[in-house]
Amino acid sequence: MSLFKARDWWSAVLGEGEEFDQGCLCVGDVDNSGSGHDKVVVGSYMGMLRIFSPHTSKSSEGGVADALLLEVQLQNAIIQVEVGKFVSCSELLHLAVLHPRKLSVYSVSGTAGNVEHGDQYQLKLVYEHNLQRTACNMTYGTFGGVTGHHSLCIQSMDGMLMFFEQDSYSFGRFLPGFLLPGPLVYNPRTDSFLTVSSARQLESYKYETLAVATEAESRQDPDLPLKTGGKRLTPDWTFILGEQALDLCVPSFSHSSSSIFVLGERNLYCLRDNGQIRFMKKLEFNPSCFLPYASVTDGTTNLLLGNHTNMLLVYQDVTLKWAAQLSFVPVAIRVANFPEIKGVVVSLSSDGHLLCSYMGTDPSFFSTPKVDAREADYEQVDAEMKKLQKFIREATRTQDILPKAEAEEDLIVTVAVSSSMDNPSQALIQDIDGLPVPSVTVQVKVKARCVVQASKLTVGIQPPLAVTQEQFVLEPMGVGSSTVVAFSAFLNGRYPAADLTGDVTVSYSSPTGVPRVLQSRFSLPLALVCVPSFPAKTTKFKITVDTNQPPVNLNAIFPEFSAKSEDKDGNSLAFQFLSGAKVTVQASKTSQRYRIQSDHFEDMWLVVKELVQRFDQHFSKLGVKDFKKSFSGPLPLQEYFLSVDNHFQLRVSAQQYQDLLSERAVQFRAIQRRLLTRFKDKTPAPLQNLDTLLDATYSQVIALAEAAEENRALLEEAFVRLRSATHLLVLLLSLWQGLTPDQTAILEATLLPLLQDTPQLGWEESCDAAVSHLLRSCLSRSPKDQATSLAQAGGPMLGLPSDTARLKKHITLMCDRIGKGGRLTLASEANVQVPVQIQNLAAPGGVEPIAEVAGDGEELELPPETTKFIKKKQPSKKVKKDKEKKEVSKESSEASVREEVGGAEEPVKEAKKEKKESSKEKKESKKDSSKEPKEEAKKESKKESSSSKEKKESSKEKKEKDKDKEGKEASKESGDKKVSRKSSVKVKEKKKEPEAGDG
């Protein structure tokens, strides 16, 4: 049992299927017993009136029946019940019951019984008023300062206040600007009525103002002149709440400091009688009802507040003092005094739960028994320790960190793709360049092994492919039942797809409430994106695939595309993509080669992939176990880089459009401000063609937005084409070097780190970071390079590069390393032992790793003690000319790239002239690199020497380097006399830059 729970003193359930609301509960000495003890009066919307006198029952039987004093079925629904002095010339309390079209006042009297059945109570009608308008709520009080009896005020649904003084009707007034009725309360201190209008503001009307206002015979337009004498009704004051009010209350106890309480939908307000706010409390829940009551502290008011989370909260002004849990959501709360207990909280729910409770806790009377002191049995403790250590060793031996999957899943998902195209097609684009766009039906069968209540099925497919419906909500399934859903897939773009696979994901909750996800993959047929055609004789791009088996008939491999083939021998086949590109496959008659050719490099990807897969299936059916396929030609890197450059240029254009749009938007807003200032000026001034400038700027903004949108569509298409080209390059690399599936997966994840571009992160920088990591780790020249890459910190934040030259060099070098036997693995880092010196560098406060200088197959070996003295240095400050700065930075970046990946290896396709120049630069760097560490160490060891001495040494060093380099650099560079210093700066940059990936 919860500690903070409302203590149940007495409770009852009223009827079956009855409804109750805010005004259906009141407490008071309605039978005028004189004891000062309250009775609970409850009325329902079904017209049932009940009066209770709760008390504790010794026996569980008959508790509610004994407490029920009276139960009467009235003819009409009961909207509100109140207890007050409603009969003239009588000080007794009477019961006022408000019906939709009637107000009835009853007297409740009790007669002492002479037998064991107890007292008898009767309900007598004193008077009633038939209402001309439908009532909403009512309030009572000593209107006009009259003492001794109470008057009644009823608010109708159309905004009329009807005043009754005992058994006579006084007058009626319409509230101004009325739309919907709100809560109504009377403030006896100021003799005014408070309500919340549809304008979401609290309004106060004095009774005197209402009495002298225009007689309300019918609703009048407030803008029209008054037809009869009297004043137009206006509120005395208003206070804007900004939300609809649930209830109003004006406490009448003495030390309430004249407060008005308003319960809003999300806030609690406390105002003074003149409309000034005292405090406001923002609620973190949805309230349902509230009741202010007297506080023991002067100047404060206590509040009972019920909410929709079944909580009863006690506030002292804005401070939460207590919280108690209820078993229902209260709609009305009252505080009553009963013979056995005072201050009982009476709460009522909308479905008739009546509860009398009090605050408190359940104290625990459990006391911990004393434990007998005994000596420890060390042999038993030692045996238990050994047992636990055995369990720990067995647990650490198992490498399975992930939880083991169950033998049988709760659901079985089966995806079946139709072997024939739909008729008619479900594609949104009916035809592309005269070719009809087909669609294919995919059926998903979900079978349940247990009861599954709510499950959702989602279809994921890469653009430009699309499906007719992406999400399905499955019906609840029992044990062994199944559900089948179907959708159609089709091409929804004017460019070929990069991937014909899709995913079906089913999310559901197990019977124990654990969320589960199942995923199944399906492949769409190649005929969905292309049709058979006639072979092309001349094309731009060609790829040759070798096999170790005799050539096969292509018509047998692709039976669905053999309809238009002119070659009956099956030596050639053509695929016409719906987007316009044509791919031709030719089989050699004499050798075991197959040639794939097309005018677009990336369009060959799907055909090459399908050809390789169908070869594997064909020869596996024939029982050939030693079937091998390979690619012997040079890698088409230059063709691949065309797709990279196209994608990069579109990304640059997107950034430029974004910048231009920002500039034009700033200009547009500035012109708007100028025009607004001119229009607001009392003395008109000429516009000075600002309106023309505004129209021109607006046209530019619209044109730029349309151009940016068109560029975005082109960028999406370019990225799909780049994905196709990348997939093709990965496939050719795997065929070239015979990579395993794991190595192919690593290569594909490296070259395709993203499924789509984002404004924050693009493909170029992500791919460059991944390729650089491979070159520093598993494709590095020595274990030392791997250890160095492990010791260095993370690189800078990725961003759009200035060009693609760096990325192209890295990809070219990666292909070269793979071609020379490099192994793609992710476990190399774990197998490398990091030297002690490198561990010191990786420690906090260590310096960055030292870059390796490129040489002719040699590496620069530095003493361990010198590594801590070498620091990163900046280029010489004497390089002043912009031209020299650009050239030096360009050569230093090239040197850093070569250093990062190992240094000694050259690109695959490098011109002879570049080879000669690079070899000369390497020889020069070897000569200078032997001097550089010693000079650096001397400089660091002499930190306390004077600055003039350092300047002399540095100038002397530069003069010596200039003399050594002038003869060799003069023949290579022309024009400038100071160009000879580039080589020395370049060698320095090699040492200073830690890795090319970090730059």
QUICORDA-V154551 format. One record per residue. N is the residue number from 1. RES is the residue in one small letter. PHI is phi in whole degrees, 0 to 359 (NA if undefined). OMEGA is omega in radians with two decimals (none if undefined). Layout:
# QUICORDA-V154551
n=(N	N)
res=(RES	RES)
phi=(PHI	PHI)
omega=(OMEGA	OMEGA)
This chain:
# QUICORDA-V154551
n=(1	2	3	4	5	6	7	8	9	10	11	12	13	14	15	16	17	18	19	20	21	22	23	24	25	26	27	28	29	30	31	32	33	34	35	36	37	38	39	40	41	42	43	44	45	46	47	48	49	50	51	52	53	54	55	56	57	58	59	60	61	62	63	64	65	66	67	68	69	70	71	72	73	74	75	76	77	78	79	80	81	82	83	84	85	86	87	88	89	90	91	92	93	94	95	96	97	98	99	100	101	102	103	104	105	106	107	108	109	110	111	112	113	114	115	116	117	118	119	120	121	122	123	124	125	126	127	128	129	130	131	132	133	134	135	136	137	138	139	140	141	142	143	144	145	146	147	148	149	150	151	152	153	154	155	156	157	158	159	160	161	162	163	164	165	166	167	168	169	170	171	172	173	174	175	176	177	178	179	180	181	182	183	184	185	186	187	188	189	190	191	192	193	194	195	196	197	198	199	200	201	202	203	204	205	206	207	208	209	210	211	212	213	214	215	216	217	218	219	220	221	222	223	224	225	226	227	228	229	230	231	232	233	234	235	236	237	238	239	240	241	242	243	244	245	246	247	248	249	250	251	252	253	254	255	256	257	258	259	260	261	262	263	264	265	266	267	268	269	270	271	272	273	274	275	276	277	278	279	280	281	282	283	284	285	286	287	288	289	290	291	292	293	294	295	296	297	298	299	300	301	302	303	304	305	306	307	308	309	310	311	312	313	314	315	316	317	318	319	320	321	322	323	324	325	326	327	328	329	330	331	332	333	334	335	336	337	338	339	340	341	342	343	344	345	346	347	348	349	350	351	352	353	354	355	356	357	358	359	360	361	362	363	364	365	366	367	368	369	370	371	372	373	374	375	376	377	378	379	380	381	382	383	384	385	386	387	388	389	390	391	392	393	394	395	396	397	398	399	400	401	402	403	404	405	406	407	408	409	410	411	412	413	414	415	416	417	418	419	420	421	422	423	424	425	426	427	428	429	430	431	432	433	434	435	436	437	438	439	440	441	442	443	444	445	446	447	448	449	450	451	452	453	454	455	456	457	458	459	460	461	462	463	464	465	466	467	468	469	470	471	472	473	474	475	476	477	478	479	480	481	482	483	484	485	486	487	488	489	490	491	492	493	494	495	496	497	498	499	500	501	502	503	504	505	506	507	508	509	510	511	512	513	514	515	516	517	518	519	520	521	522	523	524	525	526	527	528	529	530	531	532	533	534	535	536	537	538	539	540	541	542	543	544	545	546	547	548	549	550	551	552	553	554	555	556	557	558	559	560	561	562	563	564	565	566	567	568	569	570	571	572	573	574	575	576	577	578	579	580	581	582	583	584	585	586	587	588	589	590	591	592	593	594	595	596	597	598	599	600	601	602	603	604	605	606	607	608	609	610	611	612	613	614	615	616	617	618	619	620	621	622	623	624	625	626	627	628	629	630	631	632	633	634	635	636	637	638	639	640	641	642	643	644	645	646	647	648	649	650	651	652	653	654	655	656	657	658	659	660	661	662	663	664	665	666	667	668	669	670	671	672	673	674	675	676	677	678	679	680	681	682	683	684	685	686	687	688	689	690	691	692	693	694	695	696	697	698	699	700	701	702	703	704	705	706	707	708	709	710	711	712	713	714	715	716	717	718	719	720	721	722	723	724	725	726	727	728	729	730	731	732	733	734	735	736	737	738	739	740	741	742	743	744	745	746	747	748	749	750	751	752	753	754	755	756	757	758	759	760	761	762	763	764	765	766	767	768	769	770	771	772	773	774	775	776	777	778	779	780	781	782	783	784	785	786	787	788	789	790	791	792	793	794	795	796	797	798	799	800	801	802	803	804	805	806	807	808	809	810	811	812	813	814	815	816	817	818	819	820	821	822	823	824	825	826	827	828	829	830	831	832	833	834	835	836	837	838	839	840	841	842	843	844	845	846	847	848	849	850	851	852	853	854	855	856	857	858	859	860	861	862	863	864	865	866	867	868	869	870	871	872	873	874	875	876	877	878	879	880	881	882	883	884	885	886	887	888	889	890	891	892	893	894	895	896	897	898	899	900	901	902	903	904	905	906	907	908	909	910	911	912	913	914	915	916	917	918	919	920	921	922	923	924	925	926	927	928	929	930	931	932	933	934	935	936	937	938	939	940	941	942	943	944	945	946	947	948	949	950	951	952	953	954	955	956	957	958	959	960	961	962	963	964	965	966	967	968	969	970	971	972	973	974	975	976	977	978	979	980	981	982	983	984	985	986	987	988	989	990	991	992	993	994	995	996	997	998	999)
res=(m	s	l	f	k	a	r	d	w	w	s	a	v	l	g	e	g	e	e	f	d	q	g	c	l	c	v	g	d	v	d	n	s	g	s	g	h	d	k	v	v	v	g	s	y	m	g	m	l	r	i	f	s	p	h	t	s	k	s	s	e	g	g	v	a	d	a	l	l	l	e	v	q	l	q	n	a	i	i	q	v	e	v	g	k	f	v	s	c	s	e	l	l	h	l	a	v	l	h	p	r	k	l	s	v	y	s	v	s	g	t	a	g	n	v	e	h	g	d	q	y	q	l	k	l	v	y	e	h	n	l	q	r	t	a	c	n	m	t	y	g	t	f	g	g	v	t	g	h	h	s	l	c	i	q	s	m	d	g	m	l	m	f	f	e	q	d	s	y	s	f	g	r	f	l	p	g	f	l	l	p	g	p	l	v	y	n	p	r	t	d	s	f	l	t	v	s	s	a	r	q	l	e	s	y	k	y	e	t	l	a	v	a	t	e	a	e	s	r	q	d	p	d	l	p	l	k	t	g	g	k	r	l	t	p	d	w	t	f	i	l	g	e	q	a	l	d	l	c	v	p	s	f	s	h	s	s	s	s	i	f	v	l	g	e	r	n	l	y	c	l	r	d	n	g	q	i	r	f	m	k	k	l	e	f	n	p	s	c	f	l	p	y	a	s	v	t	d	g	t	t	n	l	l	l	g	n	h	t	n	m	l	l	v	y	q	d	v	t	l	k	w	a	a	q	l	s	f	v	p	v	a	i	r	v	a	n	f	p	e	i	k	g	v	v	v	s	l	s	s	d	g	h	l	l	c	s	y	m	g	t	d	p	s	f	f	s	t	p	k	v	d	a	r	e	a	d	y	e	q	v	d	a	e	m	k	k	l	q	k	f	i	r	e	a	t	r	t	q	d	i	l	p	k	a	e	a	e	e	d	l	i	v	t	v	a	v	s	s	s	m	d	n	p	s	q	a	l	i	q	d	i	d	g	l	p	v	p	s	v	t	v	q	v	k	v	k	a	r	c	v	v	q	a	s	k	l	t	v	g	i	q	p	p	l	a	v	t	q	e	q	f	v	l	e	p	m	g	v	g	s	s	t	v	v	a	f	s	a	f	l	n	g	r	y	p	a	a	d	l	t	g	d	v	t	v	s	y	s	s	p	t	g	v	p	r	v	l	q	s	r	f	s	l	p	l	a	l	v	c	v	p	s	f	p	a	k	t	t	k	f	k	i	t	v	d	t	n	q	p	p	v	n	l	n	a	i	f	p	e	f	s	a	k	s	e	d	k	d	g	n	s	l	a	f	q	f	l	s	g	a	k	v	t	v	q	a	s	k	t	s	q	r	y	r	i	q	s	d	h	f	e	d	m	w	l	v	v	k	e	l	v	q	r	f	d	q	h	f	s	k	l	g	v	k	d	f	k	k	s	f	s	g	p	l	p	l	q	e	y	f	l	s	v	d	n	h	f	q	l	r	v	s	a	q	q	y	q	d	l	l	s	e	r	a	v	q	f	r	a	i	q	r	r	l	l	t	r	f	k	d	k	t	p	a	p	l	q	n	l	d	t	l	l	d	a	t	y	s	q	v	i	a	l	a	e	a	a	e	e	n	r	a	l	l	e	e	a	f	v	r	l	r	s	a	t	h	l	l	v	l	l	l	s	l	w	q	g	l	t	p	d	q	t	a	i	l	e	a	t	l	l	p	l	l	q	d	t	p	q	l	g	w	e	e	s	c	d	a	a	v	s	h	l	l	r	s	c	l	s	r	s	p	k	d	q	a	t	s	l	a	q	a	g	g	p	m	l	g	l	p	s	d	t	a	r	l	k	k	h	i	t	l	m	c	d	r	i	g	k	g	g	r	l	t	l	a	s	e	a	n	v	q	v	p	v	q	i	q	n	l	a	a	p	g	g	v	e	p	i	a	e	v	a	g	d	g	e	e	l	e	l	p	p	e	t	t	k	f	i	k	k	k	q	p	s	k	k	v	k	k	d	k	e	k	k	e	v	s	k	e	s	s	e	a	s	v	r	e	e	v	g	g	a	e	e	p	v	k	e	a	k	k	e	k	k	e	s	s	k	e	k	k	e	s	k	k	d	s	s	k	e	p	k	e	e	a	k	k	e	s	k	k	e	s	s	s	s	k	e	k	k	e	s	s	k	e	k	k	e	k	d	k	d	k	e	g	k	e	a	s	k	e	s	g	d	k	k	v	s	r	k	s	s	v	k	v	k	e	k	k	k	e	p	e	a	g	d	g)
phi=(NA	292	292	262	227	298	283	284	258	202	212	204	248	264	64	229	76	270	240	225	217	299	270	274	226	209	232	166	276	291	265	52	285	84	279	83	270	272	246	256	252	230	238	243	292	274	88	267	251	231	233	241	234	295	201	286	253	291	254	288	274	77	294	287	295	293	279	280	276	207	217	231	266	268	283	244	295	260	272	205	232	220	244	191	269	257	243	292	60	212	267	280	275	233	252	258	240	258	255	303	231	202	241	241	241	242	247	249	229	241	242	292	275	263	239	286	290	94	283	242	239	230	243	242	281	271	200	212	237	275	264	278	234	289	276	245	203	211	216	221	168	269	293	75	81	286	253	100	208	248	256	241	230	245	260	272	289	257	91	257	265	251	253	233	249	56	267	234	272	271	196	222	221	268	284	287	62	278	229	227	288	235	297	228	211	253	255	289	288	249	53	219	249	244	210	246	275	290	282	59	224	277	238	239	239	288	296	294	294	294	290	264	283	297	295	264	274	207	289	242	290	295	278	277	291	291	277	239	290	124	260	287	283	227	289	291	203	227	220	282	268	81	204	283	267	271	199	237	206	241	297	249	285	297	263	274	54	47	246	239	252	234	258	267	288	227	220	242	246	230	237	276	293	267	94	276	281	268	201	217	237	277	267	261	208	267	284	242	195	204	204	285	216	293	251	280	262	294	83	235	228	270	227	261	227	259	226	275	257	62	245	245	254	245	247	251	60	251	261	284	256	202	220	231	270	254	263	203	268	283	251	209	227	221	245	226	246	241	303	278	208	247	72	278	271	257	233	227	260	290	255	99	275	254	228	251	223	220	275	165	228	260	289	265	262	280	242	290	291	289	264	291	288	222	284	285	270	293	294	292	296	294	294	294	296	296	295	293	297	295	298	295	296	294	290	283	291	288	266	282	277	289	294	290	289	289	297	234	281	290	234	241	251	236	246	233	261	296	279	238	284	289	221	278	288	262	291	286	264	289	210	233	54	85	264	293	266	275	220	230	271	241	252	242	250	246	246	258	262	217	284	238	276	236	221	233	241	236	253	244	214	274	293	275	285	213	233	289	212	264	232	227	256	276	289	301	239	267	291	85	278	220	228	240	238	225	210	246	247	202	274	237	199	263	208	291	280	264	210	258	259	219	238	244	245	244	250	205	243	290	303	272	94	276	290	230	224	241	225	223	248	227	241	271	288	293	293	287	243	211	230	292	210	270	296	263	271	244	220	275	243	222	225	242	245	261	227	252	237	300	298	250	283	294	293	282	285	241	293	284	250	267	291	263	286	279	274	286	282	76	271	216	208	233	240	260	290	297	277	119	279	237	239	246	245	235	255	287	279	257	254	259	244	228	247	246	221	196	278	236	296	288	288	284	299	296	291	297	297	295	298	296	296	288	298	300	294	295	284	290	292	283	85	279	263	258	291	228	229	208	229	253	289	294	295	281	291	296	295	295	291	297	294	297	295	298	295	294	297	291	294	296	297	299	294	294	300	296	295	296	298	297	296	293	293	297	296	297	292	295	294	300	296	298	296	297	296	295	289	281	294	292	263	300	235	297	284	54	61	292	294	296	295	295	297	295	295	298	298	295	298	296	297	295	296	294	295	295	293	295	295	295	296	296	293	297	295	296	289	296	295	295	297	298	298	293	302	295	296	296	296	295	297	293	289	294	252	63	290	285	302	294	293	296	295	296	295	292	293	286	275	231	286	234	270	202	282	232	299	273	219	246	289	299	290	292	294	297	295	291	295	299	295	297	293	272	251	285	258	283	282	207	300	297	296	296	296	296	293	291	281	279	283	296	285	290	293	287	205	296	287	285	206	256	298	297	298	297	297	294	294	299	291	296	298	295	296	296	295	266	104	294	259	268	207	263	268	292	294	288	270	274	271	281	299	297	297	291	299	295	293	283	292	302	91	286	272	287	294	273	284	269	275	288	216	279	76	246	238	275	261	255	297	301	286	274	295	284	265	273	237	289	241	268	298	300	284	277	282	257	282	297	297	294	298	296	293	295	295	295	292	293	294	295	295	294	297	295	293	297	269	125	92	277	262	255	300	291	245	245	293	295	295	294	295	297	295	294	294	295	295	295	296	295	295	295	295	283	291	291	274	297	299	295	295	295	294	298	297	289	287	248	292	273	288	290	291	294	294	296	296	296	297	294	293	296	298	292	296	296	291	296	295	292	264	299	296	279	279	294	287	269	253	235	105	259	283	269	293	298	279	295	296	294	297	297	296	299	298	299	283	279	286	291	209	292	293	275	281)
omega=(-3.12	3.12	-3.11	3.14	3.11	-3.10	-3.07	3.11	3.09	-3.13	3.12	3.04	-2.99	3.02	3.11	3.11	3.11	-3.12	-3.11	-3.14	-2.94	-3.07	-3.04	-3.08	2.97	-3.14	3.12	3.11	-2.96	-3.13	3.09	-3.13	-3.14	-3.13	-3.09	3.13	-3.04	2.95	-3.13	3.13	-3.11	3.04	-3.08	3.09	3.09	3.08	-3.13	3.12	-3.11	3.08	-3.10	2.93	-3.01	3.01	-3.13	-3.13	3.14	3.10	-3.11	-3.10	3.04	-3.12	-3.13	-3.12	3.12	-3.09	-3.10	3.13	-3.01	3.06	-3.05	3.05	3.10	-3.02	-3.04	3.09	-3.14	-3.14	-3.05	3.06	3.11	3.10	-3.13	-3.14	-3.01	-3.12	-3.13	3.11	3.11	3.11	-3.10	3.10	3.11	-3.07	3.08	-3.13	-3.12	3.03	-3.14	-3.10	-3.08	2.99	-3.10	3.08	-3.07	2.95	3.14	-3.10	-3.14	3.12	-3.13	-3.13	3.12	-3.12	-3.02	-3.13	3.05	-3.07	3.10	-3.10	-3.11	3.11	-3.10	3.10	3.12	3.05	3.11	3.10	3.01	-3.03	3.10	-3.11	-3.12	-3.07	3.08	3.12	-3.12	3.02	-3.12	3.12	3.14	-3.06	3.10	3.12	3.13	-3.12	3.06	3.09	-3.08	3.01	-3.07	3.06	-3.10	3.06	3.14	-3.12	3.12	2.97	3.12	3.04	-3.14	-3.07	3.13	3.06	-3.00	-3.03	-3.13	3.10	-3.09	-3.12	3.10	-3.13	3.05	3.08	-3.12	3.09	-3.03	3.04	3.13	-3.13	3.06	3.13	-3.07	3.12	-3.14	3.10	-3.07	-3.09	-3.14	-3.12	-3.11	-3.14	-3.11	3.07	3.10	-3.06	3.11	3.04	3.11	3.07	3.10	-3.08	-3.13	3.11	3.09	3.14	3.12	3.11	3.11	-3.07	-3.06	-3.13	-3.09	3.11	-3.05	3.00	3.08	-3.13	-3.13	3.05	-3.11	3.14	-3.13	3.09	-3.12	-3.14	-3.10	3.14	-3.12	-3.11	3.06	-3.06	3.07	3.14	3.10	3.03	3.11	3.08	-3.07	3.11	-3.10	3.09	-3.13	-3.13	3.07	-3.08	3.04	3.10	3.07	-3.13	-3.09	3.13	-2.85	-2.99	3.10	3.09	3.00	-3.08	3.02	-3.10	3.13	3.09	3.10	-3.13	-3.13	-3.07	3.04	-3.08	3.00	-3.08	3.01	-3.09	-3.13	3.08	3.10	-3.06	3.07	3.07	-3.12	-3.12	3.09	-3.07	3.14	-3.11	3.10	-3.11	3.10	3.13	3.10	3.12	2.99	3.08	-2.99	3.12	3.12	3.13	-3.13	3.09	3.13	3.13	3.07	-3.09	2.91	-3.04	3.08	-3.14	-3.04	3.02	3.09	3.14	3.03	-3.03	3.11	3.12	2.90	-2.91	-3.12	-3.07	3.10	-3.10	-3.08	3.07	-3.11	-3.12	3.04	3.12	-3.13	3.09	-3.11	3.03	3.10	-3.12	3.03	3.06	-3.04	3.07	-3.14	-3.06	-3.07	-3.01	3.12	3.11	3.14	3.11	3.12	-3.11	-3.09	3.10	-3.08	3.14	2.95	3.03	3.12	-3.03	2.98	-3.02	3.07	-3.11	3.10	3.13	3.05	3.12	3.13	-3.13	-3.13	3.09	-3.09	3.12	3.13	-3.14	3.12	3.13	3.12	3.14	-3.12	3.08	-3.02	3.11	3.11	3.11	3.13	3.11	3.10	3.12	3.13	3.12	3.12	3.11	3.09	3.10	-3.12	3.13	3.12	-3.14	-3.13	3.12	-3.10	-3.10	-3.10	3.10	-3.13	3.10	-3.11	-3.14	3.13	-3.11	-3.13	3.09	3.11	3.14	3.04	-3.11	3.12	-3.12	3.13	3.10	-3.11	-3.14	-3.13	3.13	-3.14	3.05	0.09	-3.12	3.12	-3.07	3.10	3.05	-3.03	-3.14	3.09	-3.13	3.10	3.13	3.12	-3.13	-3.12	3.01	-3.11	-3.09	3.09	3.12	3.12	3.12	3.14	-3.14	-3.05	3.02	3.10	-3.13	3.12	-3.06	-3.04	3.11	-3.13	3.14	-3.11	3.13	3.11	-3.11	-3.05	3.07	0.17	3.06	-3.13	3.12	-3.11	3.12	-3.06	-3.06	3.10	3.01	-3.05	3.10	3.07	-3.07	3.06	-3.12	3.11	3.14	-3.11	3.11	-3.13	3.04	-3.10	3.06	-3.13	3.09	-3.09	3.11	-3.07	3.11	-3.08	3.05	-3.05	-3.14	3.09	-3.07	3.13	3.13	3.09	-3.11	3.00	-3.08	3.10	3.09	-3.10	3.08	3.12	3.12	3.10	3.10	-3.12	3.12	-3.13	3.11	3.05	-3.10	3.10	-3.06	3.10	3.14	3.13	-3.10	3.12	-3.14	3.11	-3.04	3.14	-3.13	3.10	-3.10	3.12	-3.09	3.08	-3.08	-3.10	3.12	-3.11	-2.99	-3.12	3.10	-3.13	3.13	-3.14	3.04	3.10	3.13	3.12	-3.13	-3.10	3.11	-3.12	3.11	3.08	3.12	3.14	-3.09	-3.10	-3.13	-3.06	-3.05	-3.06	-3.10	3.11	-3.09	-3.13	3.13	-3.14	-3.14	-3.14	-3.12	-3.10	3.11	3.12	3.10	-3.12	-3.13	3.04	-3.11	3.14	3.12	-3.11	3.09	3.14	3.10	3.13	-3.13	-3.07	-3.10	-3.11	-3.07	3.09	-3.12	3.06	-3.07	-3.13	3.06	3.13	-3.06	-3.03	-3.12	-3.14	-3.00	-3.07	-3.13	3.12	3.13	-3.13	3.13	-3.13	-3.13	-3.11	3.01	3.13	-3.14	-3.09	-3.09	3.05	3.07	3.11	3.13	3.12	-3.08	-3.08	3.14	3.13	3.09	-3.06	3.10	-3.02	-3.07	3.08	3.14	-3.12	-3.09	-3.12	3.08	3.11	-3.10	3.04	3.08	3.12	-3.13	3.13	3.12	-3.12	3.14	3.11	3.06	3.09	3.11	3.11	3.10	3.12	3.07	3.14	3.12	3.13	3.10	3.11	3.14	-3.12	3.10	3.08	3.12	-3.13	3.14	3.11	3.10	3.10	3.13	3.12	-3.14	3.14	3.09	3.12	-3.09	3.14	-3.10	-3.13	3.10	-3.08	3.12	3.13	-3.08	3.13	3.07	3.09	3.12	3.09	3.11	3.11	3.12	-3.14	3.12	3.11	3.11	3.12	3.13	3.14	3.14	3.11	3.13	3.11	3.11	3.11	3.11	3.09	3.09	3.11	3.09	3.09	3.12	3.08	3.11	3.14	-3.14	3.08	3.09	3.09	3.08	3.12	3.13	3.13	3.07	3.14	3.11	3.11	3.13	3.13	3.08	3.14	3.07	-3.10	-3.06	3.14	-3.10	3.07	3.10	3.12	3.12	3.08	3.11	3.10	-3.14	3.13	3.09	3.12	-3.08	3.09	-3.13	-3.09	3.02	3.09	3.12	3.01	3.10	-3.11	-3.05	-3.13	-3.05	-3.03	-3.09	3.11	3.14	3.13	3.12	-3.12	3.13	3.11	3.11	3.10	-3.13	3.13	-3.05	-2.99	3.12	3.13	-3.03	-3.07	3.07	3.14	3.12	3.11	3.13	3.12	3.14	3.09	-3.05	-3.03	-3.13	3.14	-3.11	-3.14	-3.14	-3.10	3.12	-3.12	-3.13	3.14	3.08	-3.09	-3.10	-3.12	3.14	-3.14	3.13	-3.13	3.14	3.11	-3.13	3.09	3.10	3.12	3.12	3.12	3.12	3.12	3.02	3.12	-3.11	3.09	3.13	3.10	-3.09	-3.07	-3.11	-3.13	-3.10	-3.08	3.04	-3.10	3.13	-3.11	-3.12	-3.14	3.08	3.09	3.11	-3.11	3.14	3.10	-3.12	3.12	-3.13	-3.14	-3.09	-3.09	3.13	-3.13	-3.11	-3.11	3.08	-3.12	3.12	-3.11	3.13	3.13	3.14	-3.13	3.04	-3.12	-3.06	-3.11	-3.07	-3.10	3.13	-3.07	3.14	3.13	-3.12	3.14	3.07	-3.10	-3.13	-3.08	3.10	-2.97	-3.01	-3.11	-3.13	3.13	-3.14	-3.12	-3.10	-3.12	-3.13	3.14	-3.12	-3.14	3.11	3.09	3.12	3.14	3.09	3.14	-3.14	-3.06	-3.06	3.05	2.90	-2.88	-3.01	-3.09	3.08	-3.07	-3.09	3.14	-3.12	-3.12	-3.11	3.13	3.11	-3.14	-3.12	-3.12	3.13	3.09	3.14	3.13	3.12	3.13	-3.13	3.10	-3.14	-3.09	-3.07	3.11	3.13	-2.93	-3.11	-3.12	-3.13	3.13	-3.13	3.10	-3.13	-3.11	-3.13	-3.14	-3.11	-3.05	3.11	-3.06	-3.11	-3.13	3.13	3.12	3.13	3.14	-3.14	-3.12	3.13	3.11	3.12	-3.13	3.13	3.14	-3.14	3.14	-3.14	-3.12	-3.00	-3.00	-3.08	-3.07	-3.07	-3.07	-3.13	-3.08	-3.07	-3.13	2.99	-2.95	-3.12	-3.06	-3.13	-3.10	-3.13	-3.08	-3.07	-3.14	3.11	-3.13	3.14	3.09	-3.10	3.10	-3.11	-3.00	-3.12	-3.12	3.13	3.11	3.14	-3.14	-3.11	none)
